């Protein structure tokens, strides 16, 4: 029982660090598995995996809608003017570092920018800003 509690806490810590609704399902599965401490470890593992998948399937859609439902903050970022602070080329993709609202963002663009150029945030894709030229 203690091992499932520790595993659940570990997954909660990972969730708090990542903020991406990634490991909360495993934490819930681990805590549910604690109830079945008198079963063999193999059955406990199956219960953990099954419960985690069940939580993922049943709750994820609702949770994503709930957390993304308030997207006014993200919509406010669209159209903001940012300054190119750093340019980094990885492979054949160019990544730009910009500051927006006191936060460091990584950005991509189909346009080429130089250090110090201004750009407009077109949209957010994943955790990256997509920039367009500032006319």
Secondary structure, 3 states (H helix, E strand, C coil): CHHHHHHHHHHHHHHHHHCCCCCHHHHHHHHHHHHHCCCCHHHHHHHHHHHHHHHHHHHHHHHHHHHHCCCHHHHHHCCCEEEEEEEEEECCEEEEEEEECCEEEEEEECCCCCCCCEEEEEEEECCEEEEEECC
